[in-house]
Amino acid sequence: MVLDAATITRIIFWGLVAGSIYTLLATGLNIIFGVMKVVNFAHGEVMILGSYVTFYLWSMAQLNPYLVIPVAMLVVAGLGMLIERLSFRPIKGTSKINEIFLSLALILILQNAMAVVAVANLRELKPVLISSPFRLESIPLGPVNLPNDFAVILSVTALVLVGLFLVLRRTGFGRRLRAVSQNRTAAALMGVDVERMDMISFGIGSALAALAGAFLAILAPFDPYSGTFPAIKAFAVIILGGLGSIPGAVMAGFILGLSESAAAFLLGGVWKDAIAFAFLTAILVVRPEGIFGERG
Amino acid sequence: MIGNKKTALTRLEAVLAVLFIVALIAAGAGWVRPIETGVTTVTEVSTVTKTVGEGQAATVTVTETQRVTVTETVVKQPEAPRKIKIGLLTHQTGPVAPIGQDMERAFLLAVEEINARGGVYVDEFGTKVLLEPVIEDQQSSREGTVAAAERLVNVAKVDIIVGGFGSAFIPGAQPIIAEAGTPYIITGVSTPIVVTRTDIDTSWFVLYQAIAPEHGQSISLILAEAVRPVVAPDRNLKVAVLYQDSPFGEGFFAGMEQIIEEKNLPIDLVFVDKFKVRETDFRALLTAAAAANPDVIVPIGFIGETIAVIQQGVRDLGIKKLYGPVCVCVESPTYYRDLGREGEFSLIQTYFGPYHVHPRVAEKVAEFSKKFEERWGVRPGSQGLSVYDAVYIAVKAIEEAGTLDKAKVAEALRNLVMGELLLPVPGGVIKFQPTGHQTFELYGVQLIWDENIQELRPVIVWPKEIAEAEVRLPPDFQPGG
């Protein structure tokens, strides 16, 4: 097998693009977990909801799909807040098992709701994808040509993550959100509306999932059941990065993407997940709290 | 105090919450219910007779909550001691429901047609007997399939079963059906194991579906006989194969390898690798495949995987090779639409598709498609065609047996000889192999971009006898070496 500079560069790019999706998904999941201490197993389905909303907005508007993504993020953020308000909040504070079963139920409900709504005739329930106007264009980058879509996805992911970091670190809203994440009771005592923060964090998490879903829809065909695997990997990413740590999720997302890409190239397609998860297990053996998790 | 703010819902919020939950439950309950308007819904074990017009009636028995539509006419019947219960195993709920819906519609159409002609002549009764359709839901799962089979043979006590979809689901239900001694025409399974397994009596089963090794063989034959003369007439064709890591993918690849070896076909498999089910990112795998410098890349997977391989190969990696022939399972209008320009010149090995048909059965399929579309408002799929044929095969077997004795019907099925129906079979004659399996005439199509409709459309390129054109190469095609 030829392992030249061009091949290595390509493998790194494929890994970074896959990592972008895992990172966005995991960051959203981490924000929700950090603030609410709720693990939303239906996060992959929220991502596919983003794929479908983007797909329909793009189909209807006949615009560049990247232009409709912000609208899709807003729509899914709204739906996410509705889900938080009507599903998670009423059971908050009760047994953890209730939260787990609620999110498992949401998986089935969202999958089937999308299946019913997505297509009038269910025989046509086949994977769909968004056709990007950049799909046949590329930028020469050293030994390889980087598809324009990849350049857009990597750039937007970086901008969104930097923007999110700045909002969380430099704004009053970010401080309130972090305060709730660190100590819910103390934050409430200081006058922070913790329930509002719950709802907003769910909205932000859902919007990031929608962005990941839109990118996924541009890169590959999807159907209502396509969210399960990426969600499992997003969970792996937040465990690897450290529960609640956003920098950890970013780093772990790209590590997972790159290790998957390298494993698929060097060992074959079926080893992709195995090697990636073996790598994850190895890191957790050395550092059980994750890369950026706090000890103790 | 904010920290103690009550989380109880206001009245308006409570109403909204109830409405939201009801809507979600309505969407999610029972997975997917695919039949549209004008349906009869019944619960529990019951018999529903729906009068459609003057002197017109049809009967449907169901054994769980489900919706079945029966509207066709039944002409006046002579007295018959009882009806023939014909069972359908299909997926009414879950991810496989879209295919199951196609099967169910074709099944009902066939039953209605036969009943409209007065039913099936059964010699021991000396008269025609109406068919009574019984439909059970496989629920897109192995457990659901087992339960559905149990209900068909032990609750509804059907005389014969048709349909069933999924190589992973049907084997689990077979012991129940064999033990009950019910003849079963399996239509939606690509593994030959269902008729060759030795742990149960398989004499009750026949398989009316092209099996994976046959598909694989036809892929190799298309490559050797239609692609190689155009791409590499003076050397072996270099082929990279990426196949799904599943019995389906393995069966296809085994068939490919087997015939290359048996017939010493001029094909070199320069790269072979597997990918997991529902994979979406093939870029690293394609990079490795391209490094082997093949002439052709053959992806063997389901529709989403196949689209992803071709698009990522052409678009993201710029691999300028021929792609395919890919599996017949991609045959759907959405494949032709979503594959886009990147899919031009790719190939499919097939036996029926939305925009092409084997010339020998073209007229019959057109007639069926017209009726199907009039009845259900959509085009039929390949699984629908199989089930439609299976109902007529079941009827022929009963007529040949002259009785509803299940052992005799099963024997008649095994010995059946009848003209082909909608799916093309070798020599135009349906005759099950000694193993109980029917072979099919597969053919190859190449997709060409149609500027007028801005979509891909197929051209038959193999076998020579029915080919409409030779295989064409992309303008920027780079041969392997």
Interface residues (C-beta under 8 A of the other chain):
Chain A: M1 V2 T7 R10 I11 W14 G15 A18 L82 R85 L86 R89 P90 K92 G93 A105 L108 I109 Q111 N112 A113 A115 V116 V117 N121 L122 R123 E124 L125 K126 P127 V128 L129 S131 R135 L136 S138 N145 P147 D149 F150 R184 T185 A188 L189 G191 V192 D193 V194 E195 L216 L219 A220 P221 F222 D223 Y225 S226 F229 E260 S261 A262 A263 A264 F265 L266 G268 G269 V270 K272 D273
Chain B: M1 I2 G3 N4 K5 T7 L9 E13 L16 A17 F20 I21 L24 I25 A27 G28 W31 V32 P34 P95 A97 P98 I99 Q101 D102 L242 D245 D273 K274 F275 K276 R278 E279 T280 D281 F282 R283 A284 L285 T287 A288 A291 I303 G304 I307 A308 Q311 Q312 R315 D316 L317 G318 S332 P333 T334 Y335 D338 G340 R341 E342 G377 V378 G381
